[in-house]
């Protein structure tokens, strides 16, 4: 009985060693392929982490605008300067979204990007038209609408940023 068990183990071992009859160069090639795949995976994860960090910084900048004295100010120069800085920051975010958008993005997504530009331009024009009297009334009227539209633009930029990941996945398939 001991001889049968020993023979079975030896035969099984022989079959297992012969089952992997690849050459050393093939094994090395497979290992190199695994390293390349793992490197790509790490690069994707790193890119995602950097993008998430950038988006958090952009959102923090936006939230800072809501807490500045310019946002609450009735003083025309202070409000205009703060609002202009907020619009400039949003313009940079739009440019970043455009730069990260794949060239093969569908027409609807390119239309979304054009809408962001148009909304940004519109807000710049509305800011220039705000009078001192309109600036004083934060609860309704043109200043209230300006603040709401600024918030809408922020949300639209966030949606476009989220859409880039989906578009990139769809385009790469």
N, C-alpha and C positions, 0 to 999 in steps of 0.2 A: 504494500500500500504506500509506503514511504517513497518507493522508486517511482510509482505512477504520479504522485503529487510533485516530486522533484522534476520529473520529465515534463509534466504539464507546464510547470513554471518556466522551465528552460525554453520549451517550444513557444510559449506565449511571448517570452522576452525576445526571441529571435524574430517572431512575426512583427512585433512592435518596432524593433529597430530597423527592419527592412521596410516597414510601411512608410517611414520618412526617408525615402531614398533620394532626396534632393541634394544637390551638390552644395558645397560651402558657398560658392558664389551666388547660388539661388537664395540660400538662407540669408546671406548678407544683403542681397537686393531687397528681399522682403523686409528685413530689419530697417533698411534705409527708407523704404516706403512708409513704414510705420512711424519713423522719426519725422518724416516730412508731414504726414497727416497730423501728428501730434503738434508739430510746430504751427501748422495752419490753424488748428483749433485754439491754441494758446494765443495766437495773434488776433483771431476773431474776438476772443473773450477780452483781451487787453483793449482792443478798439472799442468794444461795447462799454467797458468801464470808463474809458476816457470820455466817450460821448456822454455817458450818464453824468459824469462829473462836470462837464461843460454845461449841460442842460441845467444842473442844479445851480451853477454859478449864474447863469442867465436868469433863472427864476428868482434867485436871491437879489439880483440887481433890480428886477421888476418890483419885487416886494419892497425894496428900499425906496423906490420912487413913491409908493403909497404912504411911506412913513416920513418923507422929507417935508421940510417946511415949505418947499415950493409947491407941493401938492395941495397943501392947506392954505397957501398964501392967497391973499386978495391983492397983493402987490403985483402989478402987471409984469414988470421986468423979471421979478423972481420966479413967477409962475412960468413965463415964457421960456426962461433959461432952463428951468427944470424939465418942462415938458419937451423942449427941443432935445435935451440930453436923453430923455427917455425914448423919444422917437429915433434918435441916432442909434441908440443901442438896439432897438427893434430892427432898424435897417441893417445893422451888422448881422443880426440873427437870420434875417431873410436871406442875405447874401451867403451866409454859411449853409443854409438849407439848400440853396440853389447849387452851391459848389459840391455838396455831397450827393446831389440827385444824379442817378445814373443817366447817361446820355440816351439810353433806350427807354426812358420812362414814357408811359403812355400819355396820350394827349390830355386826358382829364387831369393828370397830375401837373403837367406843364401849365394848364389853365389855372389850377389852384395857385401855382407860384405867381402867375401874372396877377391874380386877384390879390395876393398879399402885397405886391408892389403897388397896385392901384389903391388899396385901402391905406397903405402907408402914405402915399402921395396925398390922398384925400385928407388924412388927418393933419398933414403938414399945412395944407391950405386952410383947414378949419381953424387951426391954431392961430394962423396969421389974421384971421377975420374976427377972432374974439375981441370984443370991446371991453373996456374997463368995467362998464356996468354989467355986462354978461358974466364977466369973471367973478363978480361978487356973489352971484347966485349959484351956489354949488348944488342945491337940491333939485333944481329943474332948469330947463332951458339949454342953451348952447354949451355951457361949461359942463353940465351934467352929461349931455350927449357925447361931448368930447371924451370925458373920462370913461364912459361906457364903451365907446368905440375903441378906445385904447385897450381896454380889457378884452374886447372881442378879438382885436388883432393879436394879442398875446395868446389867446386860446387857439386861434387859427394857425399860428406859427407852431404851437405845440402839436397840433393835429398833423401838420405837414411833416414835422420831425418824426413823429410816430410812423407816418406813412412811408418815409424813406426806407425803413427796414423792410416793410412789406414789399415795396416796389423792387428793392434790390434782390430780394428772394425770388420774386416772380420773374424778373428779367434774367436772372442767372439760370433758370431752369430751361 
